[in-house]
Amino acid sequence: MNKYYVLKNFLKYVSLNVIGMIGLSCYILVDTFFVSKALGSNGLAALNFSISIYCLINGAGLMIGIGGATKYSILKSQNEDEKANSIFSNTVIIGMVVGIILLIIGIFLSTSIAKLLGADGTTLTMASNYLTTILCFSPFFILNNIMLAFIRNDGNPRLSMAAMLTGSFSNIVLDYIFIFPLSMGMFGAAFATGLAPIISLCILSSYFVKRKNNFEFIKCKVNIKIIKSILGLGLSAFITEISSGLVLILFNLVILDLTGIVGVAAYGIVSNVALVVISIFTGIAQGIQPLLSEGYGKNDSILIKRVLKYAIILSSGLATVIYILTFLLSDNIIVVFNSENNSELIPIATSGLRLYFTGFFFAGYNIIIAAFLSATAKMKSAFVVSIMRGCIAIIPILFILRAFFGMNGVWLSFTFAEIITTITAIMFLTKLKSKEQKNVEIINY
């Protein structure tokens, strides 16, 4: 395949997905901005206690959607249309089952979950309200992620981007209306966020109305083998997303012990801006997935290598630009969310932004390698890389560095965990390259 054609497709898919993912990440960032203005540090802390559950919902949607779409793309490249439709049908079924389970949890267990996450007093009421509302919209969040992934893999990344951006823009408008003119507080913020995927799904429905879809829901038995394959292929995406939630929970509890609610509010600023940055690298990973899966289905190693090379170069360049901008503009970023002008919050958040964000020099690379391994059906390797950065590395490092360096150690634990993950990822790639070379030697022999 011509390298300029590959580059053109790479830029098309990646740019549209990065823009769309930034839009999706703004769901929570917009909540953070308006909640900080309306409810101050307590509201910001309550929201930060709740974000990990949003990461769980979004992670489940990404796992099911990307896993199903990856399998669909591989089968379509092999002209297995009936099997591809069966994959779509099973994906929707498992997505709705998971969504309904999360909805039931939201109705009955939100307050208990909020307590487990560290909320108490005023923050408990606000966090519980937010969690109940968000969890009740779980089926829509998950179905939206499924449709975005399948339509993107069906050759229409532009519509996926338009739906994500429309949902994000509507969230901004509704957040303002619900929180300020209607004075709906934390419930208003969650309600606006919950309506966003419904609006996005309305945009995506045009794909079916105009009969542009090459996939359709068919009557079929739920196949456990297919479901395992879907979840396995999407597992790295789930872990990438859920790791953000896990890190939030751990950091909140550790920071609460070190610096109290002000520290948690400061971390709320750092973590929410970090979610936007993570979405950029996730956008690159999602953008290259259809191309990698197509290359894998056609056994085109040249296409796969070129796409991976472009992704790593782009990730490294963006990480550098993002860190420079964050370092230079840290004070401006903090002012946006510090509506009470809390003097205690400023030095904690400034240090956090400048230390925590060094981790993105490695995080972007790790997210892309995990996506590459998953898209080419290297599920075990993808799982190890994802779980390494998600919890195996960061949990012990967090407590070790906290003991020696306090808050600075907390911020730097993210960076050190990503470095360890990068070393692991390089080992997998080296092993994979060595295996390919042996196969070539056997064929030549």
N, C-alpha and C positions, 0 to 999 in steps of 0.2 A: 504494500500500500504506500502511495506517495507520501513522503514525510510532511509536505505542506498541507495535504488533505487531512492528515492526522492532527497537525497543529491547529488547523482551522476548526475541526470538530472539537478538539480539546478546549480551545478558547471559548467556543460557543457553549458547550455543556457546563464548563467550570464557571464562566462569568455569570451565566443565568442562575446557576445554583447557589453561588456565593451571594449574589444579590438577594435571592429568595430566602436563603437561610439567615441572612442578616435581618431581613424582615421578620422571620419567625422568632428570632432571638429577642427582638424588640417587644414581643408580648410582655415579657417580664421586666425588661428595662423601662418600658413606659409605666408599668405598674409602680416600679421603684421610684420613678421621678414624681408621679402624682401623689403617691402615698407619702413620700418624704415631705412634700409641700403641705399636704392636708393634715397628716397625723404625726409628723416629726420623728424623733429618734425611736420612740416606742413602736410606731407603725413600721418603720424601716426594719427594726429588729424582728417584729412579728412576721413580716413578709419574708425576711431571710430565713426564718425557721421553716417556712412553708415551701420554699423554692425546691427543696430536695424532692418533694412529692411530685411537683410539676415535672422535674427531670425524670422521675420514674414513669410517669404517664407518657411523656414524649419519647423516652427510651423504648418503652414497650411498642409504641407506634412505629418507631424507626426500625426496630428489630423485625417486626412482622412485615412491614411494608418493604424495606430494603431486601430482606431475605427472600420474600416472595417475588419481588421484581427482578432480583438477580437470577433466580431459577427460571423465571419467565423469559428473560433475555437470552439465557443460554439455550433454552429449548427453541425459541423463535429463530435463533441463528442456525439451528439444526433442522428447521422446517417441521418441528413437532407441534403443530398448531393446537391439536386437541389436548395434548398433555399440558400445553401452556395455559389454556383456558381452565383446566382442572386446577392448576396452581393458583390462578387468580381466585377461583371460587373457594378453595380451601383457605386462602389467605384472608378473605373477607370474613369467613365463618369464625376462624380462630381470633381475628381482631375484635369481632363483636362480642364473643364470649369473654375475652379478657376485659374489654371495656365495661361490660355489665357487672363483672366481679368487682372492678374498681369503684363503680358507681355505688354498689351495695356497701362497700367498705366506707365510702364517703358519708353515707347516710348514718351509719351506726357507730363508726369508730374515729371520727375526725378529732374529737376532743382528746381522746386517749393518745392518738398519734402526735398531736401538738404537744402534749406533756412530755412524751418520749423524746421529742426533738429539742426540748429545753425551754419551751414557752411556759410562762407562769404569770399570774396576776392579770394586768391589762393586756399584755402581749398574748396570753392564752386565749382570751375571748376573740381577739382580732385574728390570730392564727387559725383558730378553729373555724371561724366563719369563712375564711379564705379557702381552707382545705376542703370543707364540705362542698362549696360551690364548684371549685376546680374538679374535684373527683366526680361530681355528678355529670360533668361534661366529658368525662373520659371516652365514651364511645365515639364522640365526634372528633376529638383529638386524634384517636387511633385511626378512624376511617379516613380522616383527612391525610394523614401520613401515608396510608396505603395507596390512596388515589394519586397523590403527588408522585410517589415512587413509580407506580405502574405507567402513568401518563408520560413521565420523563423517560422511562425505558422503552416506551412505545414510539419514541422519536419526536416528542413535543415538549422539550424542556422550557420553551417560551411560555406555554400555558401554565405550567407548574409554577414558574416564577411569578406570573401575573396573579395567580391565585394566592400565593404566599404574601405578596406585597399588598394586595387588596385586603386580605385578612388583617395584616399588620396595621395598615392605615385606618381601617375601621376600628381597631382596638384603641388607637390613639384618640380618635374622635369620641368614641363611647366612654373611654376612661375619663376624659375631661367632663363629659356631660353627667355621668353617674356620680363622680366624686365631688364635683363643685356645684353646679346648678341644682342637682337633685340631692346632694348631701348623703349619698348612700355609703360613704366610707369604704371599709375594706371589702364588704360584700360587692359594692359597685365596681371595684378594681377587678375582682375575680369574675364577676358576671360579664364585664366587657371582654376579658380574656377568653372566657368560655364561648362567647358568641362569635369570636374571630374565626375558628375553624368551620363553623356552620356557613359563614359568609364565603369562606374559601371554597367549600364544597359546592356552593351555588355556582361559582365561577367555573369550577371543574366540570360541572354537569353539562356545560355547553359542548364538551367533547363527545358526549354520548348523544345529545340531541341532534348534533350535526352528523352523527354516524361516522366519526373519524377514527373510532376505536378499533384496534385489531384484536382486542381481547373482550371477552364477555363472561357474565356469570352463567354457568350451566348447572343443571341438576347432576349432582355427583355425590357419592358417599364420602364422608370425612375420612381421609386416609392418614392414619397415624404416621406412616413412613414419610409421606409428603410433608406433614406438619413438622416432623423432626428435622427434615432437610431445610425447610423454610426458616425455622428458628435457629438452626445451626449456622446458616449462611448470614443471618442477620444479627447473630450474637455479638460480634465485635462492635456493631453500631450501637447495640443496647448497652454494652459495657462502657463504651466511650461516653454515652450520655449519662448513664446511671452513676458513673464515677464522679461526675460533677456534683450529683446529689449526695453521694457518700462523703466526698471531701467537704461539702457544705456542712453536713451534720457533725463530722469530726471537728472541723475548724470552729464551728459555733460553740461546741461544748468546751473545747480547749481555751478558746478566746474568752468565753464567758467566765471561766475560772481565773484567767490572767488579768483581764481588764474590765470585766462587767459588760453591761448593756451597751455602753459607748463603743467598746471594742467590737461587739457584734454588729453594731450599726456601721462602723467603719469597714468591717469585712463585707457588709452588705453592698457597699459601694464597689469595693474591689471585685467581689464575686460576680456582680451583675455586669460590670464592664468586661470581665473575663469571659462571661457566657457569650457575649457578642463576638469576642475574638475567637473563641472556640468554634462558633458558628461559621466563621470564615474558613477555617481549616476543614470543618465538617462539610461545608459547601464544596470545597475542592474534592474531598473524598467521595461525596455523592455524585459529583460531576464526572469523575473518571470511572465510576462503577459501571455504567452501561457500556463504555468503550472497552474496559478490561474484560467484562463478561462476554462481550461479542468476540473479542480476540481469543479468549479461552475456548469459547464454543467452536470457533473456526480453527483452533490450534495455530493461531498467528502470533508467534513469539515476538516478532519484530514490532507489531502494533503494541503489544503489552509493554515492552521495554521502553518504547518511545513515550507512551503516555505516562508511565511511572517516572521517567526522567524529567519530563516537563513539570509534573506535579511537585517533585522534590525541589526543583529550581525555584518554582513559583512560591512554594511554602517558605523557603529560606529567605527569599527577598521580602516577602510580606512580614515575616517575623521581625526582620531588622527594622523595617519602616514603622511597624506598630510599636516596637519598644522605644524607638527614638521619640515618636510623637507622645507616647504615654509619659516618658521621663520629662519631656519639656512642658507638657500641658497638665501635669498631675494636679496642680493647684486649681486650674480652671475646671477640671473634671469634678473635683471634690466640692467646689462652690455650688455646682448645679444641684447636688443632692443634699447639701448641708443647709437646709432652709432655716434652721434655728441658730446658725452661725456658732455652733458648738466648738469652742476652742480646743477641747480635749480630743475631739474626733479628728481634727486636721492632721496633726503629726503622725497619728497611727495609720490613717488612710494613705498619707503621702508615702510613708515608708513601705506600706503594703503594696501599693501600685508599682513602686520602683524595684522592689525585691521579687515579688510574686511573678511579675511579667517577664523576668529573665527565663522562666520555664518555657515560654512559648517558642524559644529557639529550638527546643527539642520536641515539644508537644505536637507541633504541626507535622513534623516528620513521622512521629509515632502513629498519629491518627491516619495518615496517608498509607503507611506500611500495613497497618491493620486492615484498612479498606482494600488494599491490593491483595492481601492474602485471602480475605474473605471472598472477593469478587472472582478470584481464580480457584475457588473451592479448596483452599488450604485452611480448612476450618479450625483444626487444632492449633496451628501456628498463630492464626488470627486471634483465637481465644486467649492464648498465653500472653501475647503482646498487649491485648486489651485489658486483661485482668491484672497484669503487672502494673500498668499505669493507673488502673482503677483503684486497687487496694493493697496488693501484695507489697509493693515498694513503699507507698506513701504512709501507710499506717505506722510501721516501726520507725521510719525516718522522722515523722511528725513528732513522736514522743521523745525520741533521742535528741533532736535539735531543740525542741522546746525546753528540755531539761538544762541544756548548756547555754542557749542563746535567747531564751524567752520569746518575745513576739517576733524578733528577727528570724529566729529559728523556725517559727511557725510559717512565716512567709516563704522562707527558702526551702522548706520541705517539699513543696510542689516542684521546684526546679531539680532538686536532687533525685526525686522519684522519676522524673522524666528522663534524666540522664541515664539512670539504671535501665529504664525501659528501652532507650535508644540502643544501648549496648546489646540488650537481648534481641532487639529487632535486627540489628546488623548481623548477629550470629545466625539468625534464621535465613536471612538473605544470602549469606555466604554459603550456608549449607545447601540452599536451593540452587545456587549458581554451580556449586561443585557437582550436584546431582545431574544437572542439565549437561554439563561438560562430559560426564561419564557416559550419558546416554548417547551423545553425539559421537564419542569415540567408539562405542559399541556398534552404532549404525555404520560408521565409516569402515570399521573392521570387517 
